[in-house]
């Protein structure tokens, strides 16, 4: 399942530049992941200072 970004996001942008398929973009108040493009690599989770990206359940 694709990753999603929870409400802990502080909009720092670290995840956006780390994504190898560029499926992360700035949303309204937090970053968002396009689930159709996400390859579930977890690169975003590895760089997030607050642990906002998580695998969807």
Buried (B, 14 or more C-beta within 10 A) or exposed (E): EBBBBEEEBEEEEBBBEBBEEEBBEEEEEBBBBEEEEBEEEBBBBEBBEEEBBBEEE
